[in-house]
Amino acid sequence: MTRLSILDLAPIVSGGDARQALANTLDLARVAEAAGYHRYWLAEHHFTPGVASSAPAVLIGAVAAATSTIRVGSGAVQLGHQTALGVVEQFGTLDALHPGRIDLGLGRSGQRAKEFRAAAEAPPPPPQEARVVDGLLIPKPFSFASIANKSIFTLWAQLLQQPGAESPDFAEQVDDIRAFIAGAYRSAEGLEAHVNPGEGAELELWILGSSGGQSAQVAAERGLPFAANYHVSPSAVLEAVEAYRDAFKPSELHAKPHVMVSADVVVAETEAEAKRIAEPYGLWVRSIRTGEGAIPFPTPEEARAHEWSPEDRELIADRLDTQFVGTPEQVVEKLRILRDVTGADELLVTTITHDHADRVRSAELLGRAWKELS
């Protein structure tokens, strides 16, 4: 059976706060373990009023302590504003406390300021229309170019780094992390450096990516597993997994490519109920796409009161149209299609609802149905 795992953003909801969001994360992790999910990953986001997972290593430690068997990890550490040494020390400590259960997922999104500047200067991409591939919707691509020049992104980048700091190349950071873990780090001058905790840690290393660009190439060339984001960039998921597989080189740990693909899901006993509790998702995505940062997740009533313009709807169409919402049977079928079309070895689902009980119930229903129907 294809393994099913959970990605959690520790969402803060309208009327809630970070304390409750983090308590909900610990509760959902226990539910996920009992329901048979394989991994429980925590995202890293900053400057978002509606997300409490800004310090994933700290939160991973709390989740691992609250559970006993499920793997716990990052989806993903933003390397653009952290050092390889700092990451290995953090996750080496986690591995020492919870040996054999910690995943280290790495991503380039911490270098987003550079990417936004490049997007603002680049010519617009050629138009692409939505298409359906063997039942899987591949929507038109979304471009951040329209908001790339917002000064808030420059401020965020400045606050996340020491003054004057420049992000190292992503591939170099990944290589340094691997070398520290293996105890093989050497400087350009041939000097050794050793990390404790960290050296010899039983960390499962992953690369996360939203396209067929550098992240997919780095994962492939080093024989690492790759997690592709259908829930973030659904238009590029096939490009991402194809680029990874085409460039893959076998390693000691992986003789062949190993792919995980993510999806946004909301499951309830009836389709109508699932659609009701998923209704705020569009307004939440709009807040991200307009550069506000994710707002506290609204209630269905708050979402229903929003007056949608055609521009608003166009802004979120790709994310809304690729969210899997429905009964357990309906969502399992959509996940099977996603798995089959992408060739995924594992699937990673993320669910956000206003009421925590609805999120718990969604995880329970899907976990049970996946075992029975997949």
Secondary structure, 3 states (H helix, E strand, C coil): CCEEEEEECCECECCCCHHHHHHHHHHHHHHHHHHCCCEEEECCCCCCCCECCCCHHHHHHHHHHHCCCCEEEECCEEHHHCCHHHHHHHHHHHHHHCCCCEEEEEECHHHHHHHHHHHHHCCCCCCCCCEEECCEEECCCCCHHHHCCCHHHHHHHHHHCCCCCCCCCHHHHHHHHHHHHHCCCECCCCCECCCCCCCCCCCEEEEEECCCCHHHHHHHHCCCCEEECCCCCHHHHHHHHHHHHHHCCCCCCCCCCCEEEEEEEEECCCHHHHHHHHCCHHHHHHHHHCCCCCCCECCHHHHHHCCCCHHHHHHHHHHHHCCEEECHHHHHHHHHHHHHHHCCCEEEEECCCCCHHHHHHHHHHHHHHHHHHC
